[in-house]
Amino acid sequence: MSLVISSFRSLVLAVSCLVALVGCAGSMSPQIKRLPERVELNSVPFYRGEMYLGAPQSLAALLTLQGTVITPGLLEKPLHLPGGEPRLQQSLQTLAREYGLVVYPLDSELGALLEQVAAGYPVLLRYTEGSAFWSGPRYAILAGYNRQKRTVLLRSGMNRRALMSFGAFESSFKDAGGWAVLVQQPTQLPANVDSQRWLKAAGELAGAGQEQAAARATKALGNAKK
């Protein structure tokens, strides 16, 4: 009798696992389903390093991509490191604006991030890295994804091509606050740009003393709507 009960429990567990897998497979949002199956932004530079939560390395990669000659070490002092780790989210944005770039915030949904990657734009973000025994925030660049395999590709820490499943990434991303931005040239409009969000970002750029760059950002939006 106990053998029968045990076998029944095993069968129930197997069926439950199968249902969970099927449910997961069907849970991909329509926004993601519309995107290309696989994208990898090979042109995004990579600076290897674990120091300062990966923030200088990630920003240096994006500045380099935009044509600035820079290294992570040159960004440590402007980012108020060491000591400024708790304020890195704001410091990264402030410093990017000082280089004349628009900091455009993204919604904290996987589809919103992958949409920009599919358009050719790497995403600066923060996620929680670690295990059940230790975890902590890390800044990284989302530089690719594979829709069929349900994986994202990050420039993170010591790994140029760190792979994470959609589920693991979404969990760690939201656990760290769901913060993600684009760092764009003023004429580089995001995919499906939110006009009010872009204009607000342009205003923040002007507030950083980059009035000409802000004017170009505003003009780019106006031209796109003609």
LUMVEX-664788 format. One record per atom (N, C-alpha, C): residue in one letter; x, y, z. Coordinates in pm, whole numbers, padded with zeros to 5 digits, always signed. Last residue first. Layout:
// LUMVEX-664788
aXYZ;...
END
This chain:
// LUMVEX-664788
k+00755+06451-03697;k+00707+06520-03818;k+00653+06419-03919;k+00870+06325-03489;k+00725+06332-03487;k+00668+06402-03611;a+01139+06353-03518;a+01084+06217-03529;a+00932+06218-03537;n+01177+06622-03465;n+01196+06573-03602;n+01133+06436-03623;g+01135+06622-03186;g+01046+06697-03275;g+01055+06649-03419;l+01355+06472-03103;l+01218+06422-03080;l+01119+06491-03172;a+01560+06640-03180;a+01553+06504-03237;a+01413+06445-03220;k+01516+06863-03019;k+01498+06874-03163;k+01483+06737-03229;t+01587+06759-02770;t+01451+06807-02792;t+01419+06815-02941;a+01857+06707-02818;a+01768+06598-02780;a+01622+06636-02806;r+01954+06961-02868;r+01960+06861-02975;r+01866+06745-02946;a+01916+07072-02615;a+01842+07127-02728;a+01842+07029-02845;a+02101+06924-02471;a+01959+06911-02439;a+01873+06963-02553;a+02337+07019-02581;a+02303+06878-02599;a+02154+06856-02572;q+02320+07283-02490;q+02321+07255-02633;q+02284+07110-02662;e+02326+07253-02207;e+02209+07310-02274;e+02205+07278-02423;q+02443+07117-01978;q+02460+07072-02116;q+02341+07120-02200;g+02406+07156-01710;g+02493+07250-01781;g+02517+07214-01926;a+02223+06996-01600;a+02362+06959-01573;a+02460+07050-01647;g+01989+07086-01706;g+02018+07121-01568;g+02159+07087-01526;a+01996+06952-01949;a+02015+07098-01946;a+02052+07144-01806;l+01937+06698-01851;l+02065+06722-01918;l+02096+06871-01921;e+01682+06737-01763;e+01784+06704-01663;e+01925+06723-01722;g+01559+06777-02010;g+01561+06884-01911;g+01666+06861-01804;a+01588+06523-02118;a+01656+06636-02182;a+01665+06754-02086;a+01418+06384-01949;a+01561+06350-01949;a+01643+06462-02013;k+01180+06503-02027;k+01224+06518-01889;k+01375+06489-01879;l+01171+06412-02289;l+01182+06556-02263;l+01227+06584-02120;w+01141+06137-02242;w+01259+06187-02313;w+01279+06337-02286;r+00893+06131-02116;r+01011+06080-02045;r+01140+06133-02109;q+00729+06229-02314;q+00742+06302-02189;q+00866+06259-02112;s+00762+06027-02516;s+00798+06168-02539;s+00820+06244-02409;d+00909+05728-02519;d+00806+05799-02445;d+00843+05947-02448;v+00999+05551-02812;v+01032+05653-02712;v+00906+05711-02649;n+01045+05305-02947;n+00914+05341-02891;n+00930+05445-02779;a+01391+05304-02872;a+01279+05238-02940;a+01150+05274-02868;p+01537+05636-02818;p+01512+05495-02785;p+01400+05436-02871;l+01728+05843-03035;l+01601+05818-02967;l+01583+05669-02937;q+01988+06019-03042;q+01968+05874-03045;q+01840+05839-02968;t+02080+06271-03010;t+02005+06243-03134;t+01964+06097-03145;p+02226+06265-02772;p+02103+06343-02780;p+02018+06316-02903;q+02323+05925-02700;q+02352+06053-02761;q+02222+06132-02775;q+02230+05764-02387;q+02219+05789-02530;q+02279+05922-02573;v+02188+05514-02188;v+02278+05629-02190;v+02302+05661-02338;l+01898+05384-02031;l+01980+05397-02150;l+02068+05519-02133;v+01855+05202-01720;v+01854+05323-01803;v+01928+05300-01933;a+01696+05056-01439;a+01764+05038-01567;a+01749+05165-01648;w+01608+04896-01141;w+01660+05019-01201;w+01735+04987-01330;g+01489+04713-00961;g+01434+04731-01096;g+01481+04857-01166;g+01584+04648-00709;g+01512+04774-00726;g+01456+04800-00865;a+01691+04401-00683;a+01782+04514-00667;a+01715+04649-00694;d+01481+04238-00746;d+01529+04235-00608;d+01621+04353-00579;k+01468+04275-01018;k+01365+04340-00935;k+01405+04340-00787;f+01697+04123-01086;f+01682+04261-01129;f+01582+04335-01040;s+01643+03870-00989;s+01756+03943-00933;s+01751+04091-00969;s+01413+03805-01146;s+01409+03802-00999;s+01521+03886-00939;e+01507+03826-01407;e+01396+03910-01363;e+01391+03918-01211;f+01709+03624-01401;f+01743+03765-01421;f+01631+03856-01371;a+01564+03392-01365;a+01664+03429-01266;a+01700+03576-01278;g+01402+03398-01601;g+01344+03397-01467;g+01441+03444-01360;f+01587+03394-01814;f+01491+03504-01800;f+01441+03513-01656;s+01913+03293-01701;s+01779+03264-01752;s+01690+03385-01733;m+02220+03442-01802;m+02122+03415-01697;m+01989+03381-01763;l+02564+03463-01878;l+02430+03422-01919;l+02343+03395-01796;a+02814+03688-01952;a+02747+03620-01841;a+02603+03590-01882;r+03046+03761-02119;r+02920+03704-02167;r+02855+03622-02056;r+03252+03860-01969;r+03209+03938-02085;r+03074+03891-02135;n+03301+03861-01630;n+03243+03786-01741;n+03194+03877-01853;m+03366+03980-01397;m+03477+03920-01471;m+03430+03852-01599;g+03106+04207-01410;g+03218+04157-01330;g+03333+04108-01414;s+02932+04174-01712;s+02922+04184-01567;s+03046+04128-01499;r+02726+04201-01962;r+02865+04236-01937;r+02872+04263-01787;l+02486+03939-02017;l+02532+04057-01944;l+02682+04075-01957;l+02212+03811-02180;l+02358+03816-02181;l+02401+03948-02119;v+01940+03590-02097;v+01994+03723-02124;v+02146+03715-02116;t+01733+03326-02229;t+01850+03374-02154;t+01880+03519-02192;r+01564+03146-02369;r+01518+03225-02254;r+01635+03268-02164;k+01612+03022-02603;k+01673+02963-02483;k+01632+03034-02355;q+01466+03198-02766;q+01437+03054-02767;q+01490+02986-02642;r+01580+03448-02717;r+01440+03425-02684;r+01406+03277-02677;n+01855+03564-02584;n+01815+03455-02673;n+01674+03415-02633;y+02030+03881-02574;y+01934+03784-02523;y+01912+03675-02628;g+02251+04151-02469;g+02198+04050-02560;g+02094+03963-02493;a+02347+04322-02281;a+02398+04337-02418;a+02347+04230-02513;l+02324+04502-02000;l+02249+04403-02075;l+02282+04423-02222;i+02580+04560-01778;i+02521+04602-01905;i+02449+04483-01967;a+02571+04636-01423;a+02610+04557-01539;a+02544+04616-01663;y+02629+04645-01075;y+02592+04716-01197;y+02648+04640-01317;r+02495+04465-00803;r+02602+04480-00902;r+02546+04555-01021;p+02427+04393-00456;p+02397+04459-00583;p+02520+04465-00674;g+02452+04056-00319;g+02470+04200-00314;g+02445+04261-00450;s+02470+03768-00107;s+02424+03837-00227;s+02444+03987-00208;w+02521+03447+00026;w+02568+03584+00013;w+02512+03644-00115;f+02371+03216+00038;f+02460+03245+00150;f+02511+03390+00147;a+02233+03191-00194;a+02154+03192-00071;a+02239+03232+00049;s+02431+03419-00396;s+02366+03292-00368;s+02282+03306-00242;g+02478+03677-00647;g+02518+03599-00530;g+02441+03469-00518;e+02349+03997-00731;e+02437+03885-00764;e+02469+03808-00637;t+02089+04187-00844;t+02146+04124-00726;t+02223+04001-00767;y+02148+04464-01067;y+02082+04341-01028;y+02150+04284-00906;r+02106+04751-01265;r+02156+04694-01140;r+02076+04567-01109;l+02212+04864-01594;l+02116+04822-01493;l+02187+04775-01367;l+02207+04988-01917;l+02278+04993-01790;l+02177+04961-01680;v+02175+04830-02225;v+02103+04882-02109;v+02193+04875-01985;p+02243+04905-02571;p+02273+04834-02446;p+02209+04905-02328;y+02049+04907-02856;y+02091+04990-02744;y+02119+04906-02619;g+01930+04781-03072;g+02074+04810-03079;g+02129+04890-02964;a+01678+04692-03048;a+01696+04812-03131;a+01842+04853-03141;a+01711+04491-02867;a+01677+04453-03004;a+01694+04570-03100;v+01746+04650-02642;v+01859+04570-02691;v+01834+04530-02837;q+01485+04746-02615;q+01594+04838-02645;q+01716+04764-02699;e+01347+04509-02559;e+01308+04590-02674;e+01420+04687-02714;l+01453+04427-02318;l+01491+04353-02439;l+01454+04430-02566;l+01325+04611-02145;l+01471+04608-02158;l+01513+04542-02289;a+01057+04551-02174;a+01101+04687-02199;a+01252+04693-02218;g+01049+04281-02093;g+01019+04317-02231;g+01068+04456-02267;l+01100+04299-01816;l+01198+04237-01905;l+01174+04279-02050;e+01041+04610-01656;e+00988+04485-01711;e+01086+04431-01813;s+01061+04871-01545;s+01128+04757-01484;s+01065+04624-01526;d+01119+05116-01801;d+01029+05042-01713;d+01099+04916-01663;l+01409+05331-01796;l+01324+05228-01857;l+01230+05168-01753;p+01533+05667-01843;p+01493+05554-01758;p+01397+05459-01829;y+01802+05797-02001;y+01661+05770-02025;y+01618+05648-01943;v+02020+06044-02016;v+01994+05926-01933;v+01843+05903-01934;v+02218+06168-02275;v+02083+06162-02218;v+02068+06032-02138;l+02538+06324-02238;l+02453+06212-02279;l+02320+06215-02206;g+02748+06491-02165;g+02657+06533-02270;g+02562+06426-02319;y+02891+06422-01948;y+02952+06389-02077;y+02859+06422-02193;e+02716+06478-01750;e+02830+06568-01765;e+02907+06542-01894;r+02551+06255-01767;r+02502+06384-01819;r+02617+06483-01837;a+02711+06069-01636;a+02679+06049-01777;a+02630+06179-01841;l+02705+06174-01375;l+02830+06175-01451;l+02804+06155-01601;t+02438+06130-01301;t+02494+06266-01300;t+02618+06274-01387;q+02423+05852-01317;q+02340+05935-01404;q+02397+06077-01414;l+02604+05774-01119;l+02621+05728-01257;l+02545+05816-01355;s+02490+05888-00890;s+02620+05935-00939;s+02645+05894-01083;q+02256+05740-00848;q+02247+05881-00884;q+02378+05931-00945;q+02372+05487-00797;q+02262+05502-00894;q+02253+05647-00941;l+02560+05530-00590;l+02605+05508-00728;l+02493+05525-00831;r+02543+05563-00321;r+02485+05668-00406;r+02517+05648-00554;p+02680+05360-00191;p+02535+05369-00172;p+02466+05470-00265;e+02955+05416-00276;e+02879+05303-00330;e+02728+05315-00309;g+03140+05607-00201;g+03014+05651-00259;g+02927+05540-00314;g+03371+05485-00113;g+03285+05551-00016;g+03149+05589-00070;p+03649+05541-00342;p+03561+05458-00259;p+03478+05544-00164;l+03427+05738-00541;l+03472+05607-00493;l+03617+05614-00448;h+03284+05933-00681;h+03303+05943-00536;h+03337+05807-00473;l+03286+05943-00947;l+03178+05865-00888;l+03187+05859-00735;p+03522+06082-00993;p+03395+06149-01020;p+03274+06075-00964;k+03702+05864-00914;k+03691+05988-00836;k+03561+06063-00866;e+03650+05667-01117;e+03633+05638-00974;e+03616+05766-00892;l+03706+05710-01379;l+03571+05742-01333;l+03553+05725-01183;l+03953+05617-01435;l+03934+05761-01445;l+03796+05804-01396;g+03916+05340-01422;g+03991+05408-01317;g+03972+05558-01317;p+03785+05275-01664;p+03713+05273-01536;p+03784+05349-01425;t+03874+05517-01918;t+03895+05388-01850;t+03817+05391-01719;i+03819+05670-02240;i+03805+05665-02094;i+03843+05526-02043;v+03714+05857-02495;v+03833+05781-02455;v+03840+05785-02303;t+03390+05824-02632;t+03476+05888-02532;t+03595+05798-02500;g+03208+05697-02799;g+03320+05769-02858;g+03412+05840-02762;q+03017+05536-02696;q+02971+05664-02749;q+03086+05752-02798;l+03167+05329-02595;l+03079+05300-02708;l+03032+05429-02775;t+03274+05464-02376;t+03361+05422-02485;t+03279+05396-02611;l+03045+05481-02220;l+03109+05604-02268;l+03202+05574-02385;l+03000+05209-02170;l+02901+05286-02245;l+02959+05417-02298;a+03232+05142-02025;a+03199+05070-02148;a+03100+05151-02233;a+03211+05310-01804;a+03323+05328-01897;a+03294+05259-02030;l+02990+05196-01676;l+02978+05329-01735;l+03090+05355-01835;s+03105+04948-01599;s+02986+04954-01685;s+02972+05090-01752;q+03322+05023-01438;q+03344+04940-01557;q+03226+04952-01654;p+03201+05162-01227;p+03292+05232-01318;p+03314+05155-01448;a+03032+04941-01120;a+02978+05066-01173;a+03076+05139-01267;g+03104+04708-00990;g+03103+04708-01136;g+03055+04837-01199;l+03128+04748-00721;l+03001+04693-00770;l+02991+04693-00923;y+03397+04811-00677;y+03295+04916-00673;y+03166+04873-00743;m+03558+04549-00869;m+03559+04659-00772;m+03441+04754-00789;e+03578+04354-01060;e+03477+04336-00956;e+03463+04457-00864;g+03628+04352-01415;g+03661+04398-01281;g+03545+04382-01185;r+03678+04436-01758;r+03671+04333-01655;r+03705+04391-01518;y+03494+04600-01979;y+03603+04624-01886;y+03586+04528-01769;f+03395+04585-02309;f+03390+04518-02180;f+03515+04551-02101;p+03177+04747-02556;p+03306+04713-02492;p+03286+04642-02358;v+02958+04634-02797;v+02963+04692-02662;v+03093+04651-02595;s+02944+04498-03033;s+03024+04620-03032;s+03036+04683-02893;n+02766+04289-03010;n+02909+04259-02998;n+02996+04383-02988;l+02485+04235-02889;l+02550+04360-02928;l+02700+04346-02908;e+02273+03993-03004;e+02392+04014-02922;e+02465+04136-02975;v+01960+03834-03017;v+02036+03956-03042;v+02158+03957-02949;r+01707+03626-03146;r+01837+03634-03077;r+01907+03762-03116;e+01450+03673-03251;e+01475+03557-03165;e+01604+03570-03085;p+01306+04002-03229;p+01390+03902-03295;p+01429+03791-03198;l+00979+04032-03064;l+01119+04071-03086;l+01194+03965-03167;r+00732+03942-02997;r+00744+04019-03121;r+00888+04052-03157;k+00762+03828-02749;k+00739+03739-02863;k+00755+03811-02996;i+00774+04053-02585;i+00896+03975-02609;i+00880+03886-02732;q+00504+04132-02595;q+00610+04226-02632;q+00739+04153-02665;p+00366+03915-02488;p+00354+03944-02631;p+00464+04039-02679;s+00576+03734-02254;s+00486+03843-02287;s+00479+03863-02438;m+00564+03395-02167;m+00640+03500-02233;m+00544+03609-02282;s+00434+03179-02062;s+00423+03305-01989;s+00500+03419-02054;g+00456+02926-02154;g+00351+03008-02211;g+00343+03147-02151;a+00658+02816-02006;a+00680+02831-02148;a+00577+02923-02212;c+00533+02807-01758;c+00646+02898-01777;c+00668+02926-01925;g+00348+02606-01807;g+00303+02740-01772;g+00410+02842-01794;v+00521+02394-01852;v+00434+02438-01961;v+00385+02579-01934;l+00634+02375-01599;l+00719+02405-01714;l+00637+02457-01830;a+00411+02314-01445;a+00486+02436-01417;a+00572+02475-01536;v+00341+02068-01555;v+00248+02180-01566;v+00319+02313-01544;l+00565+01922-01473;l+00538+01939-01615;l+00445+02056-01638;c+00537+01931-01197;c+00656+01991-01258;c+00632+02019-01406;s+00297+01788-01173;s+00305+01928-01128;s+00422+01999-01191;v+00376+01537-01266;v+00275+01612-01341;v+00280+01760-01303;a+00557+01470-01063;a+00603+01480-01202;a+00506+01562-01285;l+00388+01466-00840;l+00500+01560-00846;l+00548+01580-00988;v+00217+01256-00911;v+00162+01391-00891;v+00272+01495-00902;l+00403+01047-00914;l+00333+01083-01036;l+00276+01224-01027;s+00478+01042-00648;s+00580+01070-00749;s+00516+01114-00880;r+00235+00969-00533;r+00295+01099-00501;r+00399+01139-00604;f+00211+00714-00640;f+00112+00815-00673;f+00166+00955-00648;s+00424+00586-00518;s+00423+00598-00664;s+00326+00706-00709;s+00339+00599-00252;s+00464+00664-00292;s+00468+00686-00442;i+00111+00444-00267;i+00100+00586-00228;i+00223+00663-00272;v+00228+00198-00334;v+00131+00259-00425;v+00118+00409-00397;l+00380+00150-00108;l+00447+00162-00238;l+00356+00231-00338;s+00190+00124+00085;s+00278+00239+00094;s+00351+00262-00038;m+00083-00120+00000;m+00000+00000+00000;m+00086+00126+00000;
END
